[in-house]
Amino acid sequence: MSTEAGEQKERLSAELRDEPADSFGQLTPQQLATLTDALARQRESRAAGLNEAAEEALKLVPALARGPVRRILFR
């Protein structure tokens, strides 16, 4: 495995938070980079969506309680 492929496989492992399957070794470094970038974008998108949903849900909490509830939920 080339150095570039090894680096890309490490990036993918970090994004997956686990060791990728052996079959990922068949991918080129560019394909690994593309996959890793796509996974990172998807994770960021989901996180943004969850934050939006949480902020919308806080609108249901009475105004005086929003600050303490936000601090409790989002430490």
Buried (B, 14 or more C-beta within 10 A) or exposed (E): EEEEBEBBBEBBBEBBEEEBEEEBEEBEBEEBBEBBEEBEEEEEEEEEEEEEEEEEEBEEBEEEEEEEEBEEEEE
